């Protein structure tokens, strides 16, 4: 029997911070007829809240430095404001969503990243995913909406990159479903020339990504998406696409057809340790 297809979409903070764009995305997401999961952060809103509270904001290659004060902001923003707004909007569009974080039902456990050359603070690196709980929600015809917060099993919440969470969830389901993973953000895809929408790279291999990265042609915020996307492919995820949220439905329905956004292509030369 052929495995069922599932959509896992991660939506970025730039989309979330624009209320009308986010609502339009959620309407389109709700209309897609498939089992599906939505992963979100809310970085721009978290940064706005932090600045209003005079809390310093720092990012390194798209990854947030999270001290105690920033962690409180992230928990409130991701787990509260953004998550519940998304769930309520999806319910409005007839999509039976349930909002959770990685701490709920031990969905995603992580360990605090050790301080090295850069001390990221309360940032978590994923250790386990409770795929049984995730699948139980899917079997109940619920649509999980997952905030990018994890926990360490000892009572500590951790800020974890939403791209990483989306990839880890995709990998955990790859043996049960034909997983299509989408990273949705403000651009049409990976751009060869920054801010030039007609320079979208329709297909990108892991080796091609490394070459572009060496040339400095990949901007910092794109690096986590691509690192996680290629790791997911290597772990058995069927397809990974980076696209604008308005193109999600078309990209999912033509995942093996016409190019929409940037579709990642696995190759043998890529090794995560490189």
SULNORWO-V780272 format. One line per field, one symbol per residue. ss: DSSP state (a for helix, b for strand, c for the rest). phi: phi as a letter, one per 40 degrees, with the letter a starting at -180 (. if undefined). burial: + if it has 24 or more other C-alpha atoms within 12 Angstrom, else -. Layout:
ss->???
phi->???
burial->???
This chain:
ss->ccccbbbbbbbcaaaaccaaaaaaaaaaaaacccbbbbbbccaaaaaaaaaaccccccbbccbbcbcaaaaaaaaaaaaaaaaaaaaaaaaaccccbbbbcccaaacbbbbbccccccccbcbbbbbbbcaaaaaaaaacccbbbbbcbbbcccccbbbccaaaaaaaaaaaaccccbbbbbbbbcccccbcccccaaabccbbbaaaaaaaaacccccaaaaaaaaaaaaaaaccccbbbbbbaaaaaaaaaccccccccbbbbccccccccc
phi->.ccccbbbbbbccccccbdccccccccccccccacabbbabidccdcccccccgbcbabbfgbccbcccccccccccccbdccccccccccdcgbccbcabcccffcbbabccccbdbccgcbbbcbabcccccccccccgcbcbbccbbabgbgbcbcbdccccdccccccbccbbccbbbbbacccicccbdgbccccccbbcccccccccccgcbcdccdcccdcccccdcchccabbbacdcbdcccccbdbbccbgbbcbcacccadcc
burial->----+++++++++++++----+++++++++-+-++++++++++++++-++------+----++++++--++++++++++++++++++++++---++++++++++-++++++++------++++++++++++-+++-++---+++++++++++----++++++++++++++++++-+++++++++++++++++-------+++++++++++-+-----++-++++++++++++++++++++++++++++++++--+---++++++++--------
